[in-house]
Amino acid sequence: MNKVVKHHIPVGDLPEHLREGLDPRAFATVEVTVEADAKAVDDEAPMTLDEIFAFRQNNFSSLEEIDAYVRSIREEWSHRER
């Protein structure tokens, strides 16, 4: 939750809807607190392991495919180092 406090603010400088019924020559302390939005709180919740694994892509179906991929990357980088 975010909060801002300003002290010694002239009431005359406040927005009209906030200064209703107050002496415009007086001074005030203004506190603004941002209320938590239920949706925002849900969006910021950490993901579970099941949710993380659900995003995982199955790029390989066998050990041979993994070996071939690693070999191709090694060959690509060995050519770049020359």
WOLIN-V392759 format. One record per run of one state. SS is the DSSP state (H for helix, E for strand, L for the rest). FROM is the first residue (numbers start at 1). TO is the last residue. If there is no record, write none. Layout:
ss=SS from=FROM to=TO
ss=SS from=FROM to=TO
//
This chain:
ss=L from=1 to=2
ss=E from=3 to=10
ss=H from=11 to=13
ss=L from=14 to=15
ss=H from=16 to=19
ss=L from=20 to=26
ss=E from=27 to=33
ss=L from=34 to=37
ss=H from=38 to=43
ss=L from=44 to=48
ss=H from=49 to=55
ss=L from=56 to=62
ss=H from=63 to=81
ss=L from=82 to=82
//
